[in-house]
């Protein structure tokens, strides 16, 4: 099992993207954390913005299709896309993720 993250500028954008992923069955769950404050370099200066983080719970088998959907539908020119392998997941939760993304 894996977890992936991206961020959006608005809650509305996050909800649209999160629902598209679930409808496509590319993740078992999309969770929106809000709001977060991001501080970063962009266009040669330090920027600060409010964003909404989406966490996706997925199988390795759906990772590429999920990435393609998120990057295609994302409103940012350079969206965050980060994926992490999990070292431990309960058998019951893993089975649920597999059943929802098959």
C-alpha positions as CSV (number, residue, x, y, z in Angstrom):
1,X,0.0,0.0,0.0
2,X,1.1,3.6,-0.6
3,X,0.1,7.1,0.3
4,X,0.3,10.0,-2.0
5,X,-0.1,13.7,-1.5
6,X,-0.9,16.9,-3.4
7,X,-2.2,20.3,-2.5
8,X,-4.7,22.8,-4.0
9,X,-5.4,26.4,-3.5
10,X,-9.0,26.0,-2.5
11,X,-11.2,23.6,-0.7
12,X,-13.5,23.4,-3.7
13,X,-10.6,22.3,-5.9
14,X,-9.5,19.7,-3.4
15,X,-13.0,18.2,-3.2
16,X,-13.3,18.0,-7.0
17,X,-10.0,16.3,-7.4
18,X,-10.5,14.0,-4.4
19,X,-13.9,12.9,-5.7
20,X,-12.5,12.3,-9.3
21,X,-9.9,10.0,-7.9
22,X,-12.5,8.0,-5.8
23,X,-14.9,7.8,-8.7
24,X,-12.1,6.4,-10.9
25,X,-11.3,3.9,-8.1
26,X,-7.7,4.9,-8.2
27,X,-7.6,5.3,-4.4
28,X,-9.6,3.8,-1.6
29,X,-9.8,7.1,0.3
30,X,-9.0,10.7,-0.3
31,X,-8.6,12.9,2.8
32,X,-8.6,16.6,2.8
33,X,-6.6,18.5,5.5
34,X,-7.4,22.1,5.8
35,X,-6.1,24.7,5.8
36,X,-2.4,24.4,5.8
37,X,0.1,27.2,5.4
38,X,2.8,26.6,2.8
39,X,6.0,28.7,2.7
40,X,8.3,28.1,-0.3
41,X,10.5,29.7,-3.0
42,X,8.7,30.6,-6.2
43,X,9.5,33.1,-8.9
44,X,12.7,34.1,-7.1
45,X,11.1,35.0,-3.8
46,X,9.7,33.5,-0.6
47,X,5.9,32.9,-1.0
48,X,3.3,32.1,1.6
49,X,-0.1,30.6,0.8
50,X,-3.0,28.8,2.3
51,X,-3.5,25.4,0.7
52,X,-5.5,22.2,1.2
53,X,-3.7,18.9,1.3
54,X,-5.2,15.8,-0.2
55,X,-3.9,12.4,1.0
56,X,-4.7,9.4,-1.2
57,X,-4.6,5.8,0.0
58,X,-3.8,3.5,-2.9
59,X,-2.3,0.3,-4.2
60,X,1.0,0.2,-6.1
61,X,-1.1,-1.1,-9.1
62,X,-3.0,2.2,-9.3
63,X,-0.1,4.6,-8.7
64,X,0.6,5.5,-12.4
65,X,-3.0,6.0,-13.3
66,X,-3.6,8.1,-10.2
67,X,-0.6,10.3,-10.9
68,X,-1.7,10.8,-14.5
69,X,-5.2,11.8,-13.4
70,X,-4.0,14.2,-10.7
71,X,-1.5,15.9,-12.9
72,X,-4.0,16.2,-15.8
73,X,-6.8,17.6,-13.6
74,X,-4.7,19.7,-11.2
75,X,-5.2,23.5,-11.3
76,X,-1.5,24.3,-10.6
77,X,1.2,24.6,-13.3
78,X,3.6,22.6,-11.0
79,X,1.5,20.6,-8.6
80,X,3.0,18.7,-5.6
81,X,3.0,15.0,-6.3
82,X,4.7,12.8,-3.6
83,X,4.2,9.1,-3.0
84,X,5.4,7.1,0.0
85,X,5.6,3.3,0.5
86,X,4.2,2.2,3.8
87,X,6.2,-0.2,6.0
88,X,3.3,-1.4,8.0
89,X,-0.4,-1.6,7.3
90,X,-3.0,-3.8,9.2
91,X,-4.2,-6.7,7.1
92,X,-7.8,-5.6,7.4
93,X,-7.0,-2.1,6.2
94,X,-4.9,-3.4,3.3
95,X,-7.7,-5.7,2.3
96,X,-10.2,-2.8,2.3
97,X,-7.8,-0.7,0.1
98,X,-7.4,-3.5,-2.3
99,X,-11.2,-4.2,-2.5
100,X,-11.9,-0.5,-3.2
101,X,-9.3,-0.1,-5.9
102,X,-9.8,-3.3,-7.8
